[in-house]
Amino acid sequence: MVTKEMKKKRLRLIPVVIIVLLISFLIVNSCDKDTTEVAIEPEEKEINELIGIVAVGDNLLHMPVVNSGRTEDGRYEYSHLFAGLQPAFSDADIAVIGQETVFAGADVGYSGYPLFNSPSDMGRSLVKEGFDVVLHASNHVLDKWAKGVEATLEFWKEYPEVTVLGINESQEKQDTVNIIERKGAKLALLNYTYGMNGFQLPEDKKYLVNVIDEEKIKRDSEYAEANSDFTIAFMHWGTEYSTKPDDFQKDLAKKMCEWGVDLIIGSHPHVIEPMEWIESESGQKTLVYYSLGNYVSRQLEAINLLGAMADVTLRYNGEDVWIEDYAFVPIVTHYNTSYNEFSVMRLSDYNDGLGALHGVAAHNGAVTVERWRGMVNKVFEGYDMSKVK
């Protein structure tokens, strides 16, 4: 017989049983699952970047070249000088040109050889065409004295995105090594000239131009080595009209290699000179383009109208930067017999039909692709030509 007391005990046990069953159910289910919390770390992306650099030699603006860009409204526009090599400049991660002449202003008067002053509209064209780095350390940088340098610096303030090398507005600026960043890599850029055609910097403004001084180059190079991933030195040096590097170039290049410079690109002689790899005693390797010659000019010898473009590809893996590939690309300045039409193109794009119309023929004989190719071959005599395009 079930008593009321027994019923009460049963009723009191029901909730307990339910709780026990629930706990058992939870325990069993929890055993079927891995409840260990695992921290999900963000996936590290492998860095494998290519950085394309193109550099050309001296933008040497004789008055016929200047006037070729004059527009009907009295301004100047120079896209015709760069169209033949585009999109190389606009597509490059870093496009570099040696601006041989200053932008001292229209009030000073535009002029060619021997004391150059060029329209600042050329600078605007350089920006439009995609140049990222403009080199101003040259032997003509003081053609309009210190005021010409200062006016040029003032002009470039309109375009802070452009890295201007070789001239400085203060001692602090001259003491600062330019380091730019591309795709995460830090690249140090240096620029110096051997001299300024006998002109001297004012005593209180020695900082205006970077002149070749081994102590300064060593100091800058070692700072760059410690604070960047790769160092490029742009040198205005060499013997005019010599297609072979002189002893000064060779000796300084070896020292710069020892100081950690990875790539040297030169100009000034008005002709091309070969390129080569050099190696220091410590094992540092440096690629040297001794001279890219003129980018454009109205010089009257065929050899002076043969320039080059350095085409260099760097690879960056997140820690180191090295030269993945490189080429020496011959280029040609073409102008007509009236010296009022100018263009620049790869030698590989040139043809004998254009050569027959070249204005240089009146001074230095007819030009052909074969003639210019012969000049390139002579320049590289004794050097590796496998990377000459």
VENURVEN-V867144 format. One record per residue. N is the residue number from 0. RES is the residue in three letters. PSI is psi as a letter, one per 40 degrees, with the letter a starting at -180 (none if undefined). NEAR is the number of other C-alpha atoms within 10 Angstrom. D_LAST is the distance of its C-alpha to the last C-alpha in Angstrom with 1 decimal. Layout:
# VENURVEN-V867144
n = <N,N>
res = <RES,RES>
psi = <PSI,PSI>
near = <NEAR,NEAR>
d_last = <D_LAST,D_LAST>
This chain:
# VENURVEN-V867144
n = <0,1,2,3,4,5,6,7,8,9,10,11,12,13,14,15,16,17,18,19,20,21,22,23,24,25,26,27,28,29,30,31,32,33,34,35,36,37,38,39,40,41,42,43,44,45,46,47,48,49,50,51,52,53,54,55,56,57,58,59,60,61,62,63,64,65,66,67,68,69,70,71,72,73,74,75,76,77,78,79,80,81,82,83,84,85,86,87,88,89,90,91,92,93,94,95,96,97,98,99,100,101,102,103,104,105,106,107,108,109,110,111,112,113,114,115,116,117,118,119,120,121,122,123,124,125,126,127,128,129,130,131,132,133,134,135,136,137,138,139,140,141,142,143,144,145,146,147,148,149,150,151,152,153,154,155,156,157,158,159,160,161,162,163,164,165,166,167,168,169,170,171,172,173,174,175,176,177,178,179,180,181,182,183,184,185,186,187,188,189,190,191,192,193,194,195,196,197,198,199,200,201,202,203,204,205,206,207,208,209,210,211,212,213,214,215,216,217,218,219,220,221,222,223,224,225,226,227,228,229,230,231,232,233,234,235,236,237,238,239,240,241,242,243,244,245,246,247,248,249,250,251,252,253,254,255,256,257,258,259,260,261,262,263,264,265,266,267,268,269,270,271,272,273,274,275,276,277,278,279,280,281,282,283,284,285,286,287,288,289,290,291,292,293,294,295,296,297,298,299,300,301,302,303,304,305,306,307,308,309,310,311,312,313,314,315,316,317,318,319,320,321,322,323,324,325,326,327,328,329,330,331,332,333,334,335,336,337,338,339,340,341,342,343,344,345,346,347,348,349,350,351,352,353,354,355,356,357,358,359,360,361,362,363,364,365,366,367,368,369,370,371,372,373,374,375,376,377,378,379,380,381,382,383,384,385,386,387,388>
res = <MET,VAL,THR,LYS,GLU,MET,LYS,LYS,LYS,ARG,LEU,ARG,LEU,ILE,PRO,VAL,VAL,ILE,ILE,VAL,LEU,LEU,ILE,SER,PHE,LEU,ILE,VAL,ASN,SER,CYS,ASP,LYS,ASP,THR,THR,GLU,VAL,ALA,ILE,GLU,PRO,GLU,GLU,LYS,GLU,ILE,ASN,GLU,LEU,ILE,GLY,ILE,VAL,ALA,VAL,GLY,ASP,ASN,LEU,LEU,HIS,MET,PRO,VAL,VAL,ASN,SER,GLY,ARG,THR,GLU,ASP,GLY,ARG,TYR,GLU,TYR,SER,HIS,LEU,PHE,ALA,GLY,LEU,GLN,PRO,ALA,PHE,SER,ASP,ALA,ASP,ILE,ALA,VAL,ILE,GLY,GLN,GLU,THR,VAL,PHE,ALA,GLY,ALA,ASP,VAL,GLY,TYR,SER,GLY,TYR,PRO,LEU,PHE,ASN,SER,PRO,SER,ASP,MET,GLY,ARG,SER,LEU,VAL,LYS,GLU,GLY,PHE,ASP,VAL,VAL,LEU,HIS,ALA,SER,ASN,HIS,VAL,LEU,ASP,LYS,TRP,ALA,LYS,GLY,VAL,GLU,ALA,THR,LEU,GLU,PHE,TRP,LYS,GLU,TYR,PRO,GLU,VAL,THR,VAL,LEU,GLY,ILE,ASN,GLU,SER,GLN,GLU,LYS,GLN,ASP,THR,VAL,ASN,ILE,ILE,GLU,ARG,LYS,GLY,ALA,LYS,LEU,ALA,LEU,LEU,ASN,TYR,THR,TYR,GLY,MET,ASN,GLY,PHE,GLN,LEU,PRO,GLU,ASP,LYS,LYS,TYR,LEU,VAL,ASN,VAL,ILE,ASP,GLU,GLU,LYS,ILE,LYS,ARG,ASP,SER,GLU,TYR,ALA,GLU,ALA,ASN,SER,ASP,PHE,THR,ILE,ALA,PHE,MET,HIS,TRP,GLY,THR,GLU,TYR,SER,THR,LYS,PRO,ASP,ASP,PHE,GLN,LYS,ASP,LEU,ALA,LYS,LYS,MET,CYS,GLU,TRP,GLY,VAL,ASP,LEU,ILE,ILE,GLY,SER,HIS,PRO,HIS,VAL,ILE,GLU,PRO,MET,GLU,TRP,ILE,GLU,SER,GLU,SER,GLY,GLN,LYS,THR,LEU,VAL,TYR,TYR,SER,LEU,GLY,ASN,TYR,VAL,SER,ARG,GLN,LEU,GLU,ALA,ILE,ASN,LEU,LEU,GLY,ALA,MET,ALA,ASP,VAL,THR,LEU,ARG,TYR,ASN,GLY,GLU,ASP,VAL,TRP,ILE,GLU,ASP,TYR,ALA,PHE,VAL,PRO,ILE,VAL,THR,HIS,TYR,ASN,THR,SER,TYR,ASN,GLU,PHE,SER,VAL,MET,ARG,LEU,SER,ASP,TYR,ASN,ASP,GLY,LEU,GLY,ALA,LEU,HIS,GLY,VAL,ALA,ALA,HIS,ASN,GLY,ALA,VAL,THR,VAL,GLU,ARG,TRP,ARG,GLY,MET,VAL,ASN,LYS,VAL,PHE,GLU,GLY,TYR,ASP,MET,SER,LYS,VAL,LYS>
psi = <h,h,i,d,d,d,d,d,d,d,d,d,d,d,d,d,d,d,d,d,d,d,d,d,d,d,d,d,d,d,d,e,i,h,e,h,h,h,h,h,i,h,h,h,h,h,h,g,i,h,h,h,h,h,i,i,a,h,g,h,g,i,d,d,d,d,d,e,e,h,i,d,e,e,a,i,h,f,d,d,e,e,d,e,e,i,f,d,d,d,e,i,d,h,h,i,i,h,g,d,i,i,g,e,i,d,d,d,h,i,i,a,h,e,g,i,h,i,h,e,d,d,d,d,d,d,d,d,e,e,h,d,h,h,h,e,h,i,e,e,d,e,d,f,a,d,d,d,d,d,d,d,d,d,d,e,e,e,g,e,e,h,h,h,i,e,i,i,e,i,d,d,d,d,e,h,h,h,h,i,h,h,f,e,i,h,h,h,h,i,h,i,i,d,a,f,f,e,i,i,i,i,d,e,f,e,e,d,h,h,i,h,h,d,d,d,d,d,d,d,d,d,d,d,d,e,e,i,e,i,h,h,h,h,h,h,i,i,h,h,e,h,e,h,i,i,d,d,d,d,d,d,d,d,d,d,d,d,e,e,h,d,h,h,h,i,a,d,e,e,i,i,i,i,i,i,h,i,h,i,d,e,e,h,h,h,h,h,h,d,h,e,a,i,d,i,i,f,i,e,h,d,d,e,e,h,a,i,h,h,h,h,h,i,h,h,e,e,d,i,h,i,h,d,i,i,i,h,h,h,i,h,h,h,i,i,e,e,f,e,h,i,i,h,i,i,d,e,e,i,i,d,d,d,d,e,e,h,e,e,d,e,d,e,i,i,i,i,d,d,d,d,d,d,d,d,d,d,d,e,h,e,i,h,e,d,e,h,none>
near = <4,6,7,9,9,11,11,10,10,11,11,11,11,11,11,11,11,11,11,12,12,12,12,12,11,11,11,11,10,11,9,8,8,7,8,6,6,6,6,6,6,6,6,6,6,8,13,10,16,18,19,20,19,22,25,27,31,27,20,25,25,22,19,17,24,25,19,18,22,15,11,7,6,8,12,19,20,24,16,14,23,20,15,16,16,13,12,20,23,17,15,20,18,19,23,24,22,29,26,26,31,28,27,27,18,12,6,12,11,18,18,16,12,10,16,23,28,25,24,20,18,20,22,17,18,24,17,12,21,20,23,19,21,23,25,29,30,30,21,25,30,25,22,20,17,20,13,20,24,18,16,21,20,14,17,18,11,10,13,8,11,16,17,23,22,24,24,22,15,12,13,9,13,18,14,11,18,18,18,14,11,14,13,14,22,19,19,24,25,22,29,25,25,17,20,17,13,9,14,12,15,11,7,8,13,16,20,24,26,24,23,18,11,12,9,13,22,17,14,21,26,18,17,25,18,10,15,20,21,24,25,21,21,27,28,29,23,25,16,12,15,15,23,21,19,13,11,11,17,14,10,14,24,19,16,22,24,22,21,23,30,25,23,22,21,29,30,27,25,28,26,32,25,24,27,13,11,17,14,16,9,10,10,16,18,24,20,23,25,29,34,31,31,31,32,29,23,23,16,14,13,22,21,21,26,27,31,31,26,23,20,19,18,17,18,22,14,14,9,12,21,16,17,13,12,17,19,20,18,22,28,26,24,25,24,17,12,9,17,16,17,22,20,23,21,18,19,13,11,17,13,13,11,14,18,14,15,23,22,23,17,10,11,12,12,16,20,17,18,11,13,19,15,11,17,22,15,15,19,18,12,9,12,12,17,8,12,17,15>
d_last = <111.8,109.0,110.1,108.7,107.5,105.6,103.9,102.9,101.3,99.4,98.1,97.0,95.1,93.1,90.7,90.2,89.3,86.9,85.1,85.0,83.5,80.9,79.9,79.8,77.6,75.1,75.0,74.4,71.6,70.0,69.9,67.8,65.1,62.8,63.5,61.4,59.2,55.6,53.4,50.2,47.3,44.4,41.5,38.7,35.3,32.6,29.9,26.4,24.1,20.4,19.7,16.5,15.9,13.8,14.7,14.6,16.6,19.9,21.6,23.7,26.3,28.1,31.0,29.4,26.7,29.5,31.6,28.9,29.5,33.3,35.0,38.5,40.1,39.0,36.3,32.5,29.7,26.0,24.2,23.0,20.8,18.9,19.2,16.0,14.0,16.6,17.1,14.4,17.2,20.1,18.8,17.7,20.5,20.0,18.5,19.0,19.5,21.2,24.3,25.3,28.6,31.6,33.5,37.0,38.5,39.6,43.0,41.4,39.8,36.2,34.9,32.0,31.8,33.4,34.7,32.4,33.7,31.7,33.0,32.8,31.8,28.2,28.7,29.9,26.9,24.6,26.7,26.6,22.8,22.6,22.0,23.8,23.6,24.4,24.5,27.4,28.0,27.3,29.4,30.5,31.7,35.3,35.3,37.9,39.4,40.1,41.1,37.6,36.1,38.9,38.4,34.7,35.6,38.3,35.9,33.6,36.6,36.4,33.2,33.9,31.1,28.6,28.2,28.8,28.1,29.4,32.6,35.8,39.1,41.1,41.3,41.2,37.8,36.4,37.7,36.1,32.7,30.6,29.9,28.5,28.5,26.0,27.0,29.6,27.5,28.5,25.8,27.1,25.5,26.5,26.1,27.7,27.9,29.2,31.8,33.0,33.8,37.2,38.3,40.0,40.3,43.9,45.8,46.4,42.8,40.7,38.9,37.3,34.1,32.3,32.4,31.0,33.8,33.4,36.3,35.0,31.4,33.0,35.3,32.7,30.3,33.2,34.3,30.9,30.8,34.2,33.8,30.3,27.9,24.9,24.6,21.9,22.8,21.5,22.7,23.6,24.0,23.4,24.7,24.2,22.2,21.4,17.9,19.0,20.4,24.2,26.7,27.5,23.9,23.8,27.3,27.0,23.8,25.8,28.7,26.8,25.4,29.0,30.1,27.9,24.8,21.9,19.0,19.1,17.1,18.3,18.8,21.6,21.1,19.9,17.0,13.9,14.6,12.7,12.6,14.7,17.1,20.7,23.9,27.4,30.7,31.3,28.2,26.2,22.4,20.3,16.6,16.5,14.1,16.6,15.8,13.6,15.9,17.5,16.6,19.2,22.0,24.3,23.9,24.7,22.4,19.1,17.5,18.7,17.0,13.5,12.5,9.9,9.9,10.3,9.9,12.6,14.8,18.3,21.0,24.6,27.5,30.4,30.8,27.6,24.1,21.2,17.4,16.5,12.7,10.1,6.6,6.0,5.0,6.9,9.9,13.1,16.7,18.8,22.6,25.5,28.3,30.6,28.2,29.1,26.1,22.7,19.5,16.0,12.9,9.2,8.8,7.8,11.2,13.0,15.6,18.3,21.0,19.9,19.5,23.1,24.2,22.5,25.2,23.7,25.1,28.6,27.8,25.0,24.8,22.9,19.2,17.1,13.5,14.3,15.8,12.9,10.5,13.5,13.7,10.2,11.4,14.7,13.8,12.3,15.3,16.9,14.2,12.1,8.6,8.2,6.2,3.8,0.0>
